[in-house]
Amino acid sequence: MEIELEEWELVLEAASRLQAEFIRGFLEAAGFLVRLEGEALGTIYGLQTGPLAEVKVFVSKGQVAEAKELLLNQVPLEQEDLGFDG
């Protein structure tokens, strides 16, 4: 199922590709459609910290509040680590 670019909404910015993949797997297991977007150089050079390592996690519009709620209540990370205030 292909979703148009404007139908995605940012749910959080992960600090690294590894964190983003963990969150994507968690959200997909809960039934969300998830898209990751990050700087290619971070992946190419294996960067794990800094701006080039950051990855944006998107879900389809209308699911953002539900996805944030699920992450806040289920993922064992600090809110600041999830990239949003709640």
FILOLO-900187 format. One record per residue: residue in one letter; x, y, z of N, C-alpha, C in turn. Coordinates in Angstrom, 3 decimals, m for minus. Atoms other than C-alpha are relative to their C-alpha. Layout:
residues N
<site><residu>a</residu><n_east>X</n_east><n_north>Y</n_north><n_up>Z</n_up><ca_east>X</ca_east><ca_north>Y</ca_north><ca_up>Z</ca_up><c_east>X</c_east><c_north>Y</c_north><c_up>Z</c_up></site>
...
//
This chain:
residues 86
<site><residu>m</residu><n_east>0.852</n_east><n_north>m1.184</n_north><n_up>0.000</n_up><ca_east>0.000</ca_east><ca_north>0.000</ca_north><ca_up>0.000</ca_up><c_east>0.891</c_east><c_north>1.238</c_north><c_up>0.000</c_up></site>
<site><residu>e</residu><n_east>m0.831</n_east><n_north>m1.185</n_north><n_up>0.156</n_up><ca_east>1.608</ca_east><ca_north>3.219</ca_north><ca_up>m1.186</ca_up><c_east>m0.753</c_east><c_north>1.228</c_north><c_up>0.517</c_up></site>
<site><residu>i</residu><n_east>0.598</n_east><n_north>m1.217</n_north><n_up>m0.551</n_up><ca_east>0.920</ca_east><ca_north>6.437</ca_north><ca_up>0.724</ca_up><c_east>0.752</c_east><c_north>1.197</c_north><c_up>m0.566</c_up></site>
<site><residu>e</residu><n_east>m0.610</n_east><n_north>m1.211</n_north><n_up>0.540</n_up><ca_east>1.549</ca_east><ca_north>9.844</ca_north><ca_up>m0.833</ca_up><c_east>0.780</c_east><c_north>0.742</c_north><c_up>1.078</c_up></site>
<site><residu>l</residu><n_east>m0.873</n_east><n_north>m0.705</n_north><n_up>m0.928</n_up><ca_east>4.238</ca_east><ca_north>12.012</ca_north><ca_up>0.777</ca_up><c_east>m0.763</c_east><c_north>0.927</c_north><c_up>0.938</c_up></site>
<site><residu>e</residu><n_east>0.731</n_east><n_north>m0.946</n_north><n_up>m0.837</n_up><ca_east>1.759</ca_east><ca_north>14.610</ca_north><ca_up>2.044</ca_up><c_east>m0.946</c_east><c_north>m0.690</c_north><c_up>0.988</c_up></site>
<site><residu>e</residu><n_east>0.857</n_east><n_north>0.740</n_north><n_up>m0.916</n_up><ca_east>m0.183</ca_east><ca_north>11.872</ca_north><ca_up>3.853</ca_up><c_east>0.769</c_east><c_north>m0.558</c_north><c_up>1.198</c_up></site>
<site><residu>w</residu><n_east>m0.823</n_east><n_north>0.417</n_north><n_up>m1.131</n_up><ca_east>2.705</ca_east><ca_north>11.216</ca_north><ca_up>6.290</ca_up><c_east>0.178</c_east><c_north>1.171</c_north><c_up>0.949</c_up></site>
<site><residu>e</residu><n_east>m0.221</n_east><n_north>m1.052</n_north><n_up>m0.989</n_up><ca_east>3.226</ca_east><ca_north>13.153</ca_north><ca_up>9.498</ca_up><c_east>1.093</c_east><c_north>m0.448</c_north><c_up>0.972</c_up></site>
<site><residu>l</residu><n_east>m1.117</n_east><n_north>0.277</n_north><n_up>m0.895</n_up><ca_east>6.309</ca_east><ca_north>13.371</ca_north><ca_up>11.705</ca_up><c_east>m0.503</c_east><c_north>m0.337</c_north><c_up>1.392</c_up></site>
<site><residu>v</residu><n_east>0.380</n_east><n_north>0.378</n_north><n_up>m1.357</n_up><ca_east>5.898</ca_east><ca_north>11.522</ca_north><ca_up>15.001</ca_up><c_east>1.153</c_east><c_north>0.271</c_north><c_up>0.966</c_up></site>
<site><residu>l</residu><n_east>m1.153</n_east><n_north>m0.318</n_north><n_up>m0.844</n_up><ca_east>9.446</ca_east><ca_north>11.969</ca_north><ca_up>16.341</ca_up><c_east>1.275</c_east><c_north>m0.033</c_north><c_up>m0.818</c_up></site>
<site><residu>e</residu><n_east>m1.334</n_east><n_north>0.067</n_north><n_up>0.587</n_up><ca_east>13.107</ca_east><ca_north>12.418</ca_north><ca_up>15.527</ca_up><c_east>0.856</c_east><c_north>m0.871</c_north><c_up>0.902</c_up></site>
<site><residu>a</residu><n_east>m0.837</n_east><n_north>0.923</n_north><n_up>m0.759</n_up><ca_east>15.238</ca_east><ca_north>9.496</ca_north><ca_up>16.659</ca_up><c_east>1.451</c_east><c_north>0.464</c_north><c_up>m0.081</c_up></site>
<site><residu>a</residu><n_east>m1.393</n_east><n_north>m0.423</n_north><n_up>m0.063</n_up><ca_east>18.843</ca_east><ca_north>10.105</ca_north><ca_up>17.684</ca_up><c_east>0.901</c_east><c_north>m0.797</c_north><c_up>m0.934</c_up></site>
<site><residu>s</residu><n_east>m0.843</n_east><n_north>0.834</n_north><n_up>0.856</n_up><ca_east>20.161</ca_east><ca_north>7.269</ca_north><ca_up>15.496</ca_up><c_east>m0.866</c_east><c_north>m0.925</c_north><c_up>m0.847</c_up></site>
<site><residu>r</residu><n_east>0.701</n_east><n_north>0.960</n_north><n_up>0.860</n_up><ca_east>19.204</ca_east><ca_north>4.789</ca_north><ca_up>12.785</ca_up><c_east>m0.459</c_east><c_north>m1.204</c_north><c_up>0.829</c_up></site>
<site><residu>l</residu><n_east>0.343</n_east><n_north>1.145</n_north><n_up>m0.835</n_up><ca_east>19.244</ca_east><ca_north>1.983</ca_north><ca_up>15.371</ca_up><c_east>m1.254</c_east><c_north>0.276</c_north><c_up>0.831</c_up></site>
<site><residu>q</residu><n_east>1.177</n_east><n_north>m0.363</n_north><n_up>m0.789</n_up><ca_east>16.759</ca_east><ca_north>3.795</ca_north><ca_up>17.619</ca_up><c_east>m1.232</c_east><c_north>0.103</c_north><c_up>m0.899</c_up></site>
<site><residu>a</residu><n_east>1.119</n_east><n_north>m0.147</n_north><n_up>0.932</n_up><ca_east>14.573</ca_east><ca_north>4.624</ca_north><ca_up>14.605</ca_up><c_east>m0.526</c_east><c_north>m1.363</c_north><c_up>m0.452</c_up></site>
<site><residu>e</residu><n_east>0.417</n_east><n_north>1.338</n_north><n_up>0.421</n_up><ca_east>14.528</ca_east><ca_north>0.988</ca_north><ca_up>13.457</ca_up><c_east>m0.742</c_east><c_north>m0.718</c_north><c_up>1.126</c_up></site>
<site><residu>f</residu><n_east>0.681</n_east><n_north>0.576</n_north><n_up>m1.160</n_up><ca_east>13.568</ca_east><ca_north>m0.136</ca_north><ca_up>16.973</ca_up><c_east>m1.427</c_east><c_north>0.550</c_north><c_up>0.098</c_up></site>
<site><residu>i</residu><n_east>1.310</n_east><n_north>m0.649</n_north><n_up>m0.098</n_up><ca_east>10.703</ca_east><ca_north>2.378</ca_north><ca_up>17.045</ca_up><c_east>m0.889</c_east><c_north>m0.415</c_north><c_up>m1.164</c_up></site>
<site><residu>r</residu><n_east>0.791</n_east><n_north>0.431</n_north><n_up>1.156</n_up><ca_east>9.611</ca_east><ca_north>1.447</ca_north><ca_up>13.525</ca_up><c_east>m0.557</c_east><c_north>m1.412</c_north><c_up>0.230</c_up></site>
<site><residu>g</residu><n_east>0.456</n_east><n_north>1.363</n_north><n_up>m0.253</n_up><ca_east>9.437</ca_east><ca_north>m2.239</ca_north><ca_up>14.448</ca_up><c_east>m1.107</c_east><c_north>m0.051</c_north><c_up>1.044</c_up></site>
<site><residu>f</residu><n_east>0.999</n_east><n_north>m0.057</n_north><n_up>m1.061</n_up><ca_east>7.497</ca_east><ca_north>m1.442</ca_north><ca_up>17.602</ca_up><c_east>m1.337</c_east><c_north>0.510</c_north><c_up>m0.544</c_up></site>
<site><residu>l</residu><n_east>1.229</n_east><n_north>m0.580</n_north><n_up>0.541</n_up><ca_east>4.977</ca_east><ca_north>0.746</ca_north><ca_up>15.764</ca_up><c_east>m0.643</c_east><c_north>m0.906</c_north><c_up>m1.048</c_up></site>
<site><residu>e</residu><n_east>0.556</n_east><n_north>0.898</n_north><n_up>1.012</n_up><ca_east>4.590</ca_east><ca_north>m1.666</ca_north><ca_up>12.839</ca_up><c_east>m0.662</c_east><c_north>m1.215</c_north><c_up>0.651</c_up></site>
<site><residu>a</residu><n_east>0.597</n_east><n_north>1.129</n_north><n_up>m0.710</n_up><ca_east>3.924</ca_east><ca_north>m4.522</ca_north><ca_up>15.278</ca_up><c_east>m1.357</c_east><c_north>0.379</c_north><c_up>0.595</c_up></site>
<site><residu>a</residu><n_east>1.271</n_east><n_north>m0.486</n_north><n_up>m0.542</n_up><ca_east>1.121</ca_east><ca_north>m2.372</ca_north><ca_up>16.698</ca_up><c_east>m0.986</c_east><c_north>0.381</c_north><c_up>m1.107</c_up></site>
<site><residu>g</residu><n_east>0.917</n_east><n_north>m0.240</n_north><n_up>1.110</n_up><ca_east>m0.399</ca_east><ca_north>m1.944</ca_north><ca_up>13.220</ca_up><c_east>0.137</c_east><c_north>1.335</c_north><c_up>m0.704</c_up></site>
<site><residu>f</residu><n_east>m0.203</n_east><n_north>m1.298</n_north><n_up>0.645</n_up><ca_east>0.973</ca_east><ca_north>1.464</ca_north><ca_up>12.203</ca_up><c_east>0.799</c_east><c_north>m0.161</c_north><c_up>m1.296</c_up></site>
<site><residu>l</residu><n_east>m0.849</n_east><n_north>m0.114</n_north><n_up>1.178</n_up><ca_east>2.341</ca_east><ca_north>2.275</ca_north><ca_up>8.762</ca_up><c_east>1.076</c_east><c_north>1.013</c_north><c_up>0.351</c_up></site>
<site><residu>v</residu><n_east>m1.110</n_east><n_north>m0.833</n_north><n_up>m0.444</n_up><ca_east>5.796</ca_east><ca_north>3.779</ca_north><ca_up>9.334</ca_up><c_east>0.970</c_east><c_north>0.242</c_north><c_up>m1.153</c_up></site>
<site><residu>r</residu><n_east>m1.009</n_east><n_north>m0.378</n_north><n_up>0.986</n_up><ca_east>8.306</ca_east><ca_north>5.614</ca_north><ca_up>7.158</ca_up><c_east>1.140</c_east><c_north>0.682</c_north><c_up>0.735</c_up></site>
<site><residu>l</residu><n_east>m1.177</n_east><n_north>m0.631</n_north><n_up>m0.582</n_up><ca_east>11.867</ca_east><ca_north>6.572</ca_north><ca_up>8.124</ca_up><c_east>0.666</c_east><c_north>0.878</c_north><c_up>m1.042</c_up></site>
<site><residu>e</residu><n_east>m0.706</n_east><n_north>m0.906</n_north><n_up>0.895</n_up><ca_east>13.792</ca_east><ca_north>9.473</ca_north><ca_up>6.656</ca_up><c_east>1.204</c_east><c_north>0.557</c_north><c_up>0.742</c_up></site>
<site><residu>g</residu><n_east>m1.201</n_east><n_north>m0.502</n_north><n_up>m0.651</n_up><ca_east>17.371</ca_east><ca_north>10.328</ca_north><ca_up>7.484</ca_up><c_east>1.085</c_east><c_north>0.319</c_north><c_up>m1.014</c_up></site>
<site><residu>e</residu><n_east>m1.131</n_east><n_north>m0.382</n_north><n_up>0.827</n_up><ca_east>20.631</ca_east><ca_north>11.635</ca_north><ca_up>6.123</ca_up><c_east>0.761</c_east><c_north>m1.256</c_north><c_up>m0.432</c_up></site>
<site><residu>a</residu><n_east>m0.683</n_east><n_north>1.185</n_north><n_up>0.515</n_up><ca_east>22.272</ca_east><ca_north>9.025</ca_north><ca_up>3.883</ca_up><c_east>1.447</c_east><c_north>m0.089</c_north><c_up>0.478</c_up></site>
<site><residu>l</residu><n_east>m1.394</n_east><n_north>0.027</n_north><n_up>m0.438</n_up><ca_east>25.770</ca_east><ca_north>10.040</ca_north><ca_up>4.968</ca_up><c_east>0.166</c_east><c_north>m0.638</c_north><c_up>1.373</c_up></site>
<site><residu>g</residu><n_east>m0.066</n_east><n_north>0.613</n_north><n_up>m1.321</n_up><ca_east>25.028</ca_east><ca_north>8.991</ca_north><ca_up>8.523</ca_up><c_east>0.028</c_east><c_north>m1.513</c_north><c_up>m0.082</c_up></site>
<site><residu>t</residu><n_east>0.034</n_east><n_north>1.446</n_north><n_up>0.189</n_up><ca_east>24.227</ca_east><ca_north>5.491</ca_north><ca_up>7.344</ca_up><c_east>1.269</c_east><c_north>m0.490</c_north><c_up>m0.688</c_up></site>
<site><residu>i</residu><n_east>m1.192</n_east><n_north>0.401</n_north><n_up>0.753</n_up><ca_east>27.118</ca_east><ca_north>5.302</ca_north><ca_up>4.887</ca_up><c_east>1.226</c_east><c_north>m0.066</c_north><c_up>0.895</c_up></site>
<site><residu>y</residu><n_east>m1.183</n_east><n_north>m0.067</n_north><n_up>m0.854</n_up><ca_east>29.707</ca_east><ca_north>6.308</ca_north><ca_up>7.480</ca_up><c_east>m0.214</c_east><c_north>m0.611</c_north><c_up>1.382</c_up></site>
<site><residu>g</residu><n_east>0.254</n_east><n_north>0.672</n_north><n_up>m1.264</n_up><ca_east>28.063</ca_east><ca_north>4.455</ca_north><ca_up>10.369</ca_up><c_east>m0.066</c_east><c_north>0.929</c_north><c_up>1.201</c_up></site>
<site><residu>l</residu><n_east>0.089</n_east><n_north>m0.955</n_north><n_up>m1.101</n_up><ca_east>27.488</ca_east><ca_north>7.574</ca_north><ca_up>12.455</ca_up><c_east>m1.122</c_east><c_north>m0.394</c_north><c_up>0.949</c_up></site>
<site><residu>q</residu><n_east>0.983</n_east><n_north>0.367</n_north><n_up>m1.004</n_up><ca_east>25.662</ca_east><ca_north>6.853</ca_north><ca_up>15.699</ca_up><c_east>m0.453</c_east><c_north>1.185</c_north><c_up>0.856</c_up></site>
<site><residu>t</residu><n_east>0.386</n_east><n_north>m1.198</n_north><n_up>m0.744</n_up><ca_east>25.486</ca_east><ca_north>10.384</ca_north><ca_up>17.161</ca_up><c_east>0.128</c_east><c_north>1.220</c_north><c_up>m0.894</c_up></site>
<site><residu>g</residu><n_east>m0.094</n_east><n_north>m1.264</n_north><n_up>0.726</n_up><ca_east>25.052</ca_east><ca_north>13.938</ca_north><ca_up>15.948</ca_up><c_east>m1.091</c_east><c_north>0.160</c_north><c_up>m1.030</c_up></site>
<site><residu>p</residu><n_east>1.083</n_east><n_north>m0.328</n_north><n_up>0.935</n_up><ca_east>22.843</ca_east><ca_north>15.586</ca_north><ca_up>13.356</ca_up><c_east>m0.084</c_east><c_north>m0.931</c_north><c_up>m1.208</c_up></site>
<site><residu>l</residu><n_east>0.041</n_east><n_north>0.887</n_north><n_up>1.163</n_up><ca_east>23.853</ca_east><ca_north>13.248</ca_north><ca_up>10.518</ca_up><c_east>m0.533</c_east><c_north>m1.387</c_north><c_up>0.352</c_up></site>
<site><residu>a</residu><n_east>0.519</n_east><n_north>1.300</n_north><n_up>m0.425</n_up><ca_east>22.747</ca_east><ca_north>10.227</ca_north><ca_up>12.565</ca_up><c_east>m1.498</c_east><c_north>0.039</c_north><c_up>0.265</c_up></site>
<site><residu>e</residu><n_east>1.428</n_east><n_north>m0.122</n_north><n_up>m0.330</n_up><ca_east>19.247</ca_east><ca_north>11.576</ca_north><ca_up>13.291</ca_up><c_east>m0.882</c_east><c_north>m0.543</c_north><c_up>m1.125</c_up></site>
<site><residu>v</residu><n_east>0.944</n_east><n_north>0.578</n_north><n_up>0.954</n_up><ca_east>16.334</ca_east><ca_north>9.822</ca_north><ca_up>11.608</ca_up><c_east>m1.408</c_east><c_north>0.421</c_north><c_up>0.414</c_up></site>
<site><residu>k</residu><n_east>1.382</n_east><n_north>m0.406</n_north><n_up>m0.257</n_up><ca_east>12.781</ca_east><ca_north>11.159</ca_north><ca_up>11.332</ca_up><c_east>m0.915</c_east><c_north>m1.204</c_north><c_up>m0.192</c_up></site>
<site><residu>v</residu><n_east>0.962</n_east><n_north>1.100</n_north><n_up>0.045</n_up><ca_east>9.981</ca_east><ca_north>8.693</ca_north><ca_up>12.026</ca_up><c_east>m1.375</c_east><c_north>0.590</c_north><c_up>m0.300</c_up></site>
<site><residu>f</residu><n_east>1.309</n_east><n_north>m0.486</n_north><n_up>0.434</n_up><ca_east>6.708</ca_east><ca_north>9.308</ca_north><ca_up>10.202</ca_up><c_east>m1.032</c_east><c_north>m1.115</c_north><c_up>0.100</c_up></site>
<site><residu>v</residu><n_east>1.136</n_east><n_north>0.912</n_north><n_up>0.104</n_up><ca_east>3.302</ca_east><ca_north>7.649</ca_north><ca_up>10.496</ca_up><c_east>m1.044</c_east><c_north>0.683</c_north><c_up>m0.871</c_up></site>
<site><residu>s</residu><n_east>1.025</n_east><n_north>m0.606</n_north><n_up>0.841</n_up><ca_east>0.257</ca_east><ca_north>8.166</ca_north><ca_up>8.330</ca_up><c_east>m0.792</c_east><c_north>1.024</c_north><c_up>0.812</c_up></site>
<site><residu>k</residu><n_east>0.756</n_east><n_north>m1.068</n_north><n_up>m0.672</n_up><ca_east>m1.719</ca_east><ca_north>11.313</ca_north><ca_up>9.136</ca_up><c_east>m1.192</c_east><c_north>m0.587</c_north><c_up>0.729</c_up></site>
<site><residu>g</residu><n_east>1.117</n_east><n_north>0.473</n_north><n_up>m0.791</n_up><ca_east>m4.341</ca_east><ca_north>10.838</ca_north><ca_up>11.770</ca_up><c_east>0.401</c_east><c_north>m1.036</c_north><c_up>1.036</c_up></site>
<site><residu>q</residu><n_east>m0.470</n_east><n_north>1.004</n_north><n_up>m0.955</n_up><ca_east>m2.242</ca_east><ca_north>8.276</ca_north><ca_up>13.663</ca_up><c_east>1.069</c_east><c_north>0.549</c_north><c_up>0.944</c_up></site>
<site><residu>v</residu><n_east>m1.105</n_east><n_north>m0.570</n_north><n_up>m0.773</n_up><ca_east>0.300</ca_east><ca_north>10.657</ca_north><ca_up>15.239</ca_up><c_east>m0.281</c_east><c_north>m0.029</c_north><c_up>1.499</c_up></site>
<site><residu>a</residu><n_east>0.319</n_east><n_north>m0.038</n_north><n_up>m1.430</n_up><ca_east>m1.474</ca_east><ca_north>11.141</ca_north><ca_up>18.582</ca_up><c_east>0.005</c_east><c_north>m1.396</c_north><c_up>0.597</c_up></site>
<site><residu>e</residu><n_east>0.045</n_east><n_north>1.387</n_north><n_up>m0.475</n_up><ca_east>m2.083</ca_east><ca_north>7.409</ca_north><ca_up>18.941</ca_up><c_east>1.414</c_east><c_north>m0.599</c_north><c_up>0.067</c_up></site>
<site><residu>a</residu><n_east>m1.368</n_east><n_north>0.517</n_north><n_up>0.008</n_up><ca_east>1.533</ca_east><ca_north>6.586</ca_north><ca_up>18.000</ca_up><c_east>0.810</c_east><c_north>0.594</c_north><c_up>1.153</c_up></site>
<site><residu>k</residu><n_east>m0.721</n_east><n_north>m0.639</n_north><n_up>m1.110</n_up><ca_east>2.935</ca_east><ca_north>9.126</ca_north><ca_up>20.500</ca_up><c_east>m0.459</c_east><c_north>m0.562</c_north><c_up>1.341</c_up></site>
<site><residu>e</residu><n_east>0.545</n_east><n_north>0.567</n_north><n_up>m1.240</n_up><ca_east>0.644</ca_east><ca_north>7.801</ca_north><ca_up>23.217</ca_up><c_east>0.583</c_east><c_north>m1.390</c_north><c_up>0.250</c_up></site>
<site><residu>l</residu><n_east>m0.546</n_east><n_north>1.346</n_north><n_up>m0.127</n_up><ca_east>1.796</ca_east><ca_north>4.250</ca_north><ca_up>22.557</ca_up><c_east>1.479</c_east><c_north>0.044</c_north><c_up>0.376</c_up></site>
<site><residu>l</residu><n_east>m1.424</n_east><n_north>m0.110</n_north><n_up>m0.293</n_up><ca_east>5.457</ca_east><ca_north>5.272</ca_north><ca_up>22.576</ca_up><c_east>0.248</c_east><c_north>0.495</c_north><c_up>1.421</c_up></site>
<site><residu>l</residu><n_east>m0.171</n_east><n_north>m0.526</n_north><n_up>m1.354</n_up><ca_east>5.121</ca_east><ca_north>7.267</ca_north><ca_up>25.776</ca_up><c_east>m0.294</c_east><c_north>m1.042</c_north><c_up>1.070</c_up></site>
<site><residu>n</residu><n_east>0.425</n_east><n_north>0.973</n_north><n_up>m1.001</n_up><ca_east>3.442</ca_east><ca_north>4.393</ca_north><ca_up>27.579</ca_up><c_east>0.728</c_east><c_north>m1.336</c_north><c_up>m0.080</c_up></site>
<site><residu>q</residu><n_east>m0.543</n_east><n_north>1.335</n_north><n_up>0.174</n_up><ca_east>5.353</ca_east><ca_north>1.411</ca_north><ca_up>26.195</ca_up><c_east>1.499</c_east><c_north>m0.088</c_north><c_up>m0.248</c_up></site>
<site><residu>v</residu><n_east>m1.421</n_east><n_north>0.075</n_north><n_up>0.354</n_up><ca_east>8.866</ca_east><ca_north>2.255</ca_north><ca_up>25.001</ca_up><c_east>0.836</c_east><c_north>0.456</c_north><c_up>1.179</c_up></site>
<site><residu>p</residu><n_east>m0.808</n_east><n_north>m0.341</n_north><n_up>m1.185</n_up><ca_east>11.492</ca_east><ca_north>2.255</ca_north><ca_up>27.784</ca_up><c_east>1.089</c_east><c_north>1.036</c_north><c_up>m0.298</c_up></site>
<site><residu>l</residu><n_east>m0.912</n_east><n_north>m1.111</n_north><n_up>0.274</n_up><ca_east>13.076</ca_east><ca_north>5.578</ca_north><ca_up>26.793</ca_up><c_east>m0.533</c_east><c_north>1.243</c_north><c_up>0.697</c_up></site>
<site><residu>e</residu><n_east>0.431</n_east><n_north>m1.279</n_north><n_up>m0.555</n_up><ca_east>12.993</ca_east><ca_north>9.030</ca_north><ca_up>28.308</ca_up><c_east>m0.730</c_east><c_north>0.790</c_north><c_up>m1.085</c_up></site>
<site><residu>q</residu><n_east>0.735</n_east><n_north>m0.802</n_north><n_up>0.976</n_up><ca_east>10.586</ca_east><ca_north>11.484</ca_north><ca_up>26.645</ca_up><c_east>0.934</c_east><c_north>0.827</c_north><c_up>m0.867</c_up></site>
<site><residu>e</residu><n_east>m0.942</n_east><n_north>m0.809</n_north><n_up>0.772</n_up><ca_east>13.518</ca_east><ca_north>13.662</ca_north><ca_up>25.614</ca_up><c_east>0.673</c_east><c_north>m0.847</c_north><c_up>m1.069</c_up></site>
<site><residu>d</residu><n_east>m0.625</n_east><n_north>0.893</n_north><n_up>0.972</n_up><ca_east>15.057</ca_east><ca_north>10.636</ca_north><ca_up>23.869</ca_up><c_east>m0.905</c_east><c_north>m0.294</c_north><c_up>m1.171</c_up></site>
<site><residu>l</residu><n_east>0.949</n_east><n_north>0.247</n_north><n_up>1.071</n_up><ca_east>11.898</ca_east><ca_north>10.207</ca_north><ca_up>21.829</ca_up><c_east>m0.177</c_east><c_north>1.210</c_north><c_up>m0.908</c_up></site>
<site><residu>g</residu><n_east>0.063</n_east><n_north>m1.172</n_north><n_up>0.864</n_up><ca_east>12.175</ca_east><ca_north>13.729</ca_north><ca_up>20.445</ca_up><c_east>m1.303</c_east><c_north>0.770</c_north><c_up>0.073</c_up></site>
<site><residu>f</residu><n_east>1.210</n_east><n_north>m0.809</n_north><n_up>m0.178</n_up><ca_east>8.864</ca_east><ca_north>15.087</ca_north><ca_up>21.724</ca_up><c_east>m0.320</c_east><c_north>0.130</c_north><c_up>1.462</c_up></site>
<site><residu>d</residu><n_east>0.322</n_east><n_north>m0.331</n_north><n_up>m1.387</n_up><ca_east>7.402</ca_east><ca_north>16.538</ca_north><ca_up>24.880</ca_up><c_east>m1.249</c_east><c_north>m0.701</c_north><c_up>0.517</c_up></site>
<site><residu>g</residu><n_east>1.183</n_east><n_north>0.720</n_north><n_up>m0.467</n_up><ca_east>4.288</ca_east><ca_north>14.384</ca_north><ca_up>25.030</ca_up><c_east>m1.221</c_east><c_north>0.485</c_north><c_up>m0.555</c_up></site>
//
